[in-house]
Amino acid sequence: MRIGDYANQLYRVAGERDWGVARQRILSIEGNAARIYWGAYATLLPRDLGFPGRDRDSGDPVNTVLNYLYGILYAEAFKALARVGLDPYAGFLHSDRSGKPVLTFDFVEMFRVSTVDSLAMKLLRQGYRPVVEQGLLNHPTRAFLVKEFYRWLERRARPWTWSRSIALGEALYTWASALAKSLRSGSEFQGFVERWP
């Protein structure tokens, strides 16, 4: 199957009346699509990186970079949600867990590719190699990634339904505001999808 086939399966979940069943089906579809996505991602990376696929617990350079950049993205998403008056701990797809900002986890899903995956791919394909010591990125590597991440947030992206572009950092706040408005008014919410050339 292709990722598009899994995306089409999500439309069938919309009619499910039992939220627990719907949630499990969504997570299953997401997992299957993710395997295809990360397999394709691996084929685009230089072979010397030895990327085995996405594994949050792996200490390989690519997964370590992705983990670190996702951590920065979570912090920015948390701030955006709190700024518009939403509780970052009250989630939808990720079930509530004490002390976990599950709304943040849900919210970042629409920004992962544009903010982290594409940045990591760009850096690694251009020859950047992170230094991992005992499973952790060393200080110069972390400092470099922080600088590059915030520079990348200034990159202009064109949302799927827009005729103009917006800085990625601004998009985080724009979509957090749209989510807050949707939740308060009951209006439809459309997630962020970047239109690629």
Secondary structure as UniProt FT lines:
FT   HELIX           3..13
FT   TURN            14..15
FT   HELIX           19..44
FT   HELIX           47..49
FT   TURN            56..57
FT   HELIX           61..83
FT   TURN            84..85
FT   TURN            88..89
FT   TURN            98..99
FT   HELIX           102..108
FT   TURN            109..111
FT   HELIX           113..117
FT   HELIX           118..125
FT   TURN            126..127
FT   STRAND          132..133
FT   TURN            134..135
FT   STRAND          136..137
FT   HELIX           139..152
FT   TURN            153..154
FT   STRAND          156..159
FT   TURN            160..161
FT   STRAND          166..167
FT   HELIX           168..185
FT   STRAND          194..195
//
